[in-house]
Amino acid sequence: MELGRSRKIIKLAVLCILAVIMNILLSIFFMNFLRFPLFLDTVFTAAIAFAAGPIAGIFVAVSVWLIHCIYFKVINFFVLCSIAEVLLICALKPSAPYIPDFAPKEKVIASYTGLVAKLMLLYIICAISISVLGGVIDYLSQLFPELQSLYFSVNDTFKYGLIMNNLPVLAINILSRIPVNIVDRFIVIFGGYFISRGLLKIIQT
């Protein structure tokens, strides 16, 4: 029993380290090679959260954040967005549908429709929550010059248009994140869930 548990812990530890590496590589690939400015450094964080729960998910999120801070030589608090997303996933993640052998086609369709609906709800909640939390963190960071980002973000493109409408700074920081999060949270939630199906098989074998 103890040997089996130790093997699962070792597997999970290795998968968490691989998730950190894959998050970074995926982010580099989309940003530097595809020139697609989305925040996709949490896809495998979501996958670990779906498969193994909040502790493993938060470990991956914090590890990616530390590497980011060391590389860019700046400390920010956007790791709170990743942690919040992990907690939302663990609180709202749907169970994998149980479909017995020779189940009627209607039941199979209904099961997968329910799964997609629950993932869609989780995606919407994450997109809104991360936009609000990220906007608040960005707003507070502007009060401390040493915490401000040193690189251009796709959010900044939307900010310029909102500034022209004389909106409050906090509202600008939140609203500028929504168009980006609508796209990248969809990839993170749905991609993370389907990757987690494979991770679960590895952990449980």
C-alpha positions as CSV (number, residue, x, y, z in Angstrom):
1,M,0.0,0.0,0.0
2,E,2.8,2.4,1.0
3,L,4.8,1.5,-2.1
4,G,1.9,2.2,-4.3
5,R,1.2,5.5,-2.7
6,S,4.9,6.5,-3.0
7,R,4.9,5.7,-6.7
8,K,1.9,7.9,-7.2
9,I,3.5,10.8,-5.3
10,I,6.7,10.4,-7.4
11,K,4.7,10.3,-10.6
12,L,2.7,13.4,-9.6
13,A,6.0,15.3,-8.7
14,V,7.5,14.4,-12.1
15,L,4.3,15.5,-13.8
16,C,4.2,18.8,-11.9
17,I,7.8,19.5,-13.0
18,L,7.0,18.6,-16.6
19,A,3.9,20.9,-16.4
20,V,6.0,23.8,-15.4
21,I,8.4,23.2,-18.3
22,M,5.5,22.7,-20.8
23,N,3.8,25.9,-19.6
24,I,6.9,27.9,-20.3
25,L,7.6,26.2,-23.6
26,L,4.0,26.7,-24.7
27,S,4.1,30.4,-23.8
28,I,7.3,30.9,-25.7
29,F,6.0,29.1,-28.7
30,F,2.8,31.2,-28.9
31,M,4.5,34.5,-28.1
32,N,7.8,34.3,-30.0
33,F,7.1,31.9,-32.9
34,L,3.4,32.2,-33.6
35,R,3.3,35.9,-32.5
36,F,0.0,35.1,-30.9
37,P,-0.1,37.2,-27.7
38,L,-2.2,35.1,-25.3
39,F,-1.5,34.1,-21.7
40,L,-1.1,30.4,-22.2
41,D,1.4,29.7,-19.5
42,T,-1.4,28.1,-17.3
43,V,-2.7,25.4,-19.6
44,F,-0.7,22.6,-17.8
45,T,-1.4,24.3,-14.5
46,A,-5.1,23.8,-15.2
47,A,-4.5,20.2,-16.3
48,I,-2.7,19.4,-13.0
49,A,-5.4,21.1,-11.0
50,F,-8.1,19.1,-12.8
51,A,-6.2,15.8,-12.3
52,A,-4.5,16.2,-8.9
53,G,-6.2,19.0,-7.0
54,P,-5.3,22.4,-5.6
55,I,-1.9,21.7,-3.9
56,A,-0.3,20.4,-7.0
57,G,-1.9,23.0,-9.2
58,I,-0.7,25.9,-6.9
59,F,2.8,24.4,-6.9
60,V,2.9,24.5,-10.7
61,A,1.4,28.0,-10.8
62,V,3.9,29.4,-8.2
63,S,6.9,27.7,-9.9
64,V,6.1,29.2,-13.3
65,W,5.7,32.6,-11.6
66,L,9.1,32.3,-9.9
67,I,10.8,31.5,-13.2
68,H,9.0,34.4,-14.8
69,C,10.1,36.8,-12.1
70,I,13.7,35.6,-12.3
71,Y,13.8,35.8,-16.1
72,F,12.3,39.3,-16.3
73,K,14.0,40.5,-13.1
74,V,10.7,41.9,-11.8
75,I,8.3,40.8,-9.1
76,N,4.5,41.1,-9.6
77,F,1.4,39.6,-8.0
78,F,-0.3,38.1,-11.0
79,V,0.5,34.7,-9.6
80,L,-2.7,35.4,-7.6
81,C,-4.7,35.0,-10.8
82,S,-3.2,31.6,-11.4
83,I,-3.9,30.5,-7.9
84,A,-7.5,31.8,-8.1
85,E,-7.9,29.9,-11.3
86,V,-6.6,26.7,-9.7
87,L,-9.1,27.1,-6.8
88,L,-12.0,27.8,-9.2
89,I,-11.1,24.7,-11.2
90,C,-11.0,22.5,-8.2
91,A,-14.2,23.9,-6.8
92,L,-16.2,23.7,-10.0
93,K,-14.6,21.0,-12.1
94,P,-17.1,18.5,-13.6
95,S,-16.7,14.8,-13.1
96,A,-15.9,12.7,-16.1
97,P,-19.2,11.2,-17.4
98,Y,-19.7,7.6,-16.7
99,I,-21.0,5.9,-19.8
100,P,-21.6,2.1,-19.5
101,D,-21.0,-0.3,-22.3
102,F,-23.7,-0.4,-25.0
103,A,-25.3,2.8,-23.6
104,P,-27.9,4.3,-25.9
105,K,-26.7,7.0,-28.2
106,E,-29.0,9.6,-26.6
107,K,-27.4,8.9,-23.2
108,V,-23.9,9.3,-24.6
109,I,-24.8,12.6,-26.2
110,A,-26.5,13.9,-23.1
111,S,-23.5,13.0,-20.9
112,Y,-21.0,14.8,-23.1
113,T,-23.4,17.7,-23.5
114,G,-23.6,18.1,-19.8
115,L,-19.8,17.9,-19.5
116,V,-19.3,20.6,-22.1
117,A,-21.9,22.8,-20.4
118,K,-20.2,22.5,-17.0
119,L,-16.8,23.3,-18.6
120,M,-18.3,26.3,-20.4
121,L,-19.7,27.6,-17.1
122,L,-16.3,27.2,-15.5
123,Y,-14.6,28.9,-18.5
124,I,-17.0,32.0,-18.2
125,I,-16.5,32.3,-14.5
126,C,-12.7,32.0,-14.9
127,A,-12.6,34.6,-17.7
128,I,-14.6,37.1,-15.7
129,S,-12.8,36.5,-12.3
130,I,-9.3,36.6,-13.8
131,S,-10.1,39.8,-15.7
132,V,-11.3,41.5,-12.5
133,L,-8.5,40.2,-10.3
134,G,-5.9,40.9,-12.9
135,G,-7.2,44.4,-13.4
136,V,-7.2,45.1,-9.7
137,I,-3.6,43.8,-9.4
138,D,-2.5,45.9,-12.4
139,Y,-4.2,49.0,-10.9
140,L,-2.5,48.6,-7.6
141,S,0.8,47.9,-9.3
142,Q,0.7,51.3,-10.9
143,L,1.0,52.8,-7.5
144,F,4.4,51.2,-7.1
145,P,6.7,51.9,-10.1
146,E,9.1,49.1,-9.1
147,L,6.2,46.5,-9.6
148,Q,5.2,47.7,-13.0
149,S,5.6,45.4,-16.0
150,L,8.7,46.1,-18.1
151,Y,7.4,44.5,-21.3
152,F,4.5,45.2,-23.6
153,S,1.4,43.2,-23.1
154,V,-1.5,42.7,-25.5
155,N,-3.7,44.2,-22.8
156,D,-2.0,47.5,-23.4
157,T,-3.4,47.6,-27.0
158,F,-6.9,47.6,-25.7
159,K,-6.1,50.1,-22.9
160,Y,-5.2,52.8,-25.4
161,G,-8.7,52.6,-27.0
162,L,-10.4,52.7,-23.6
163,I,-8.3,55.6,-22.4
164,M,-9.8,57.7,-25.2
165,N,-13.2,57.2,-23.6
166,N,-12.1,58.7,-20.3
167,L,-13.0,55.7,-18.3
168,P,-11.7,55.2,-14.7
169,V,-8.3,53.6,-14.6
170,L,-9.5,50.6,-12.7
171,A,-12.3,50.0,-15.2
172,I,-9.7,50.3,-18.0
173,N,-7.4,47.7,-16.4
174,I,-10.3,45.2,-16.0
175,L,-12.1,45.8,-19.4
176,S,-8.8,45.6,-21.4
177,R,-8.3,42.0,-20.1
178,I,-11.7,40.7,-21.0
179,P,-11.1,40.3,-24.8
180,V,-7.8,38.4,-24.2
181,N,-9.2,36.2,-21.4
182,I,-12.3,35.3,-23.5
183,V,-9.9,33.6,-25.9
184,D,-7.1,32.2,-23.7
185,R,-9.2,31.0,-20.8
186,F,-11.2,28.9,-23.3
187,I,-8.0,27.2,-24.4
188,V,-6.8,26.9,-20.8
189,I,-10.0,25.4,-19.4
190,F,-10.9,23.0,-22.2
191,G,-7.3,22.2,-23.1
192,G,-6.4,21.7,-19.5
193,Y,-9.4,19.4,-18.9
194,F,-8.6,17.1,-21.8
195,I,-4.9,16.9,-21.0
196,S,-5.9,16.0,-17.4
197,R,-7.7,12.9,-18.7
198,G,-4.3,11.5,-19.9
199,L,-2.5,12.7,-16.7
200,L,-5.1,10.8,-14.5
201,K,-4.3,7.6,-16.3
202,I,-0.6,8.1,-15.7
203,I,-1.1,8.9,-12.0
204,Q,-3.5,6.0,-11.4
205,T,-1.6,3.2,-13.2
